Amino acid sequence: MVRGIHHVGIVVERLAEAYAFYRDALGLPLRREAELPAHGVRAALLDAGDTEVELLEPLDPDSGVGRFLARRGEGLHHFCFDTPDVDADLRDLRARGVETIDATARPGLAGRIAFLHPRACGGVLVELATPGADGRGRRSPLDLKRLVIGTREPQRTVSAFQTLFGLGEVSMNGGPRTMLAVGQGALLVVPADEVGGSEGLVALSFVADDFDALIRSLDRAHVKFLRGTGEVTIEPTSSHGVHLHISRYRFP
Ligand code: CO
């Protein structure tokens, strides 16, 4: 039922400061910004190839996002699947006994949206969205390659994503990691022990259209990062709490 990853949601202290990194240093085009009082946030969507990055600034410390920020600090908050009919999906999931936060879909920044409960998806907060008719896929210098999920129960988490969303497994060379294909991207499910005991969303990987230009831009913006030949790893202090890898090549 899902067509791909619509966006990845990141909680930040202040949108204006987060733009300096995500829009200016990484070069992701700002698609729209809006205040959503019902959600207690000011939110922005930036284009990132087939997907988008959603930045969330709490309007109020008692909102869900405000409490997340107080407890965990800035960083990855949720991700969202793109689906053709969120209303039908939500009815189907609820009929199957899946725990959801929203009983019915509602309007959000990404179109019609609904959230599932993290307990349904291995501790990950998952949103479903059916985007409006404003078009997608403006050219951007980065493309989402994969989203990394840490879990203490890899088999259970993998089977939850497979049965709820019909995701197929991408063959790998054995081992405890599992890759699930979603549109042009993938979810990589890894045992929590491999990622410092972290559970839930732990990292994002992008592939750069022009890797050398990206490095020059990061240097100009004084971003802190570890430089490899085919990949850079941004220091979370520069990327608002997100473990972010950016590769020169799409594969592996
Ligand atoms: Co979202």
Residues whose N, C-alpha, C, O or C-beta is under 5 A from the ligand:
A	BS01	CO	G9 E54 C80 E127
